[in-house]
Amino acid sequence: MKRKQFIGTTLLSLILGKSLAQETKKDKRMNQLKKGSIIHVVYFWLKEGLTKEEEQDFLRYFDVLETIPQVQTLNFGKPAPTTKRDVVDHSYSYNLICTFKNLEDITIYENHPTHVAGAKKFSKYWTRVEVKDTQLM
């Protein structure tokens, strides 16, 4: 009986410990985004006929941008295979989502030599780019 209690208590501790650890990570992410934070979303339409190597080279642009100190977080992806609806745009090739602490940081980022040089170097791969910035309230 004591063994079953020990196993049950141990499992409960492991589950609660994992749950608390996950909550701590979630809290940390949520604390990064506060009122005034900027969410910078960029959509890229790549040129038709790029080779896999060229597409991989394009993705290096994101690694370059991540080195800019003002970037808090950087994530990128492809359109999700969600339900096709009139209001959903699946036409882009990749999108980039960066977060910044405030307007000052995104302004520094926009004019940062690494950003400017990267845009010039990697623009050979895209036909269109759209930027949508949001300031959290």
C-alpha positions in Angstrom: 0.0 0.0 0.0 2.8 2.4 0.9 4.5 1.6 -2.4 1.3 2.6 -4.4 1.0 5.8 -2.4 4.7 6.6 -3.1 4.2 5.9 -6.8 1.0 7.9 -6.9 2.6 10.8 -5.1 5.7 10.7 -7.3 3.6 10.7 -10.5 1.5 13.6 -9.2 4.7 15.6 -8.3 6.1 15.0 -11.8 2.9 16.1 -13.5 2.5 19.1 -11.3 6.2 20.0 -11.7 6.0 19.7 -15.5 2.8 21.8 -15.5 4.4 24.5 -13.3 7.5 24.5 -15.6 5.3 25.0 -18.7 3.4 27.8 -17.0 6.6 29.5 -16.1 7.7 29.4 -19.8 4.3 30.7 -20.8 4.5 33.5 -18.3 8.0 34.5 -19.5 6.7 34.7 -23.1 3.7 36.7 -22.1 5.9 39.1 -20.0 7.9 40.0 -23.1 4.9 41.4 -24.9 3.5 44.3 -23.0 1.5 47.4 -23.9 3.5 49.3 -26.5 5.3 46.2 -27.8 5.5 45.9 -31.6 4.6 42.8 -33.5 6.3 43.1 -37.0 4.8 40.7 -39.5 6.3 40.4 -43.0 4.9 38.4 -45.9 7.2 37.3 -48.7 6.1 36.1 -52.2 9.1 34.3 -53.7 10.0 34.2 -57.3 8.7 31.2 -59.3 11.3 28.6 -60.3 13.7 29.1 -57.4 15.9 26.0 -56.7 15.8 24.4 -53.3 19.3 25.8 -52.7 18.1 29.3 -53.5 15.1 28.9 -51.2 17.5 27.7 -48.4 19.7 30.7 -49.1 16.6 33.0 -48.8 15.9 31.4 -45.4 19.3 32.5 -44.2 18.0 36.1 -44.3 16.0 35.2 -41.1 19.2 34.1 -39.4 20.8 37.4 -40.3 17.9 39.4 -39.0 17.9 37.5 -35.7 21.4 38.9 -34.9 20.1 42.4 -34.6 20.0 43.2 -30.9 16.6 44.9 -30.8 14.8 41.8 -32.1 13.1 40.2 -29.0 11.7 37.1 -30.8 11.8 35.9 -34.4 9.7 33.2 -35.9 8.9 32.3 -39.5 6.8 29.8 -41.5 4.8 29.0 -44.5 1.0 29.4 -45.0 -0.9 27.0 -42.7 -3.1 24.5 -44.5 -6.2 26.0 -42.9 -9.7 26.0 -44.5 -9.9 28.0 -47.7 -12.2 31.0 -47.1 -12.5 34.4 -48.8 -10.9 36.2 -45.9 -7.8 33.8 -45.7 -4.8 34.5 -47.9 -2.6 31.5 -48.6 -0.8 33.1 -51.5 2.4 34.1 -49.8 5.5 31.9 -49.7 6.8 32.7 -46.2 6.1 35.0 -43.4 8.3 36.4 -40.6 7.0 37.5 -37.2 9.3 39.6 -35.0 8.6 41.3 -31.7 10.1 44.5 -30.4 10.0 46.1 -27.0 8.8 49.4 -28.4 8.7 51.9 -31.3 12.2 53.0 -30.7 13.6 49.4 -31.1 11.7 48.7 -34.4 12.9 52.1 -35.7 16.5 51.1 -34.9 15.9 47.7 -36.5 14.4 49.2 -39.7 17.6 51.3 -40.2 20.1 48.8 -38.9 22.9 48.2 -41.3 22.4 44.4 -41.0 18.7 44.8 -41.9 19.4 47.1 -44.8 22.3 45.0 -46.2 20.2 41.8 -45.8 17.2 43.2 -47.6 19.5 44.3 -50.5 21.3 40.9 -50.6 18.2 38.6 -50.4 15.7 40.7 -52.3 16.8 38.8 -55.5 14.6 36.0 -54.2 11.2 37.8 -53.9 8.7 39.5 -56.1 6.6 41.1 -53.4 6.9 41.9 -49.7 4.1 43.2 -47.3 4.7 44.5 -43.8 2.0 44.7 -41.2 3.0 46.2 -37.8 0.9 46.2 -34.7 1.4 48.1 -31.5 -0.1 46.3 -28.5 -2.7 48.1 -26.4 
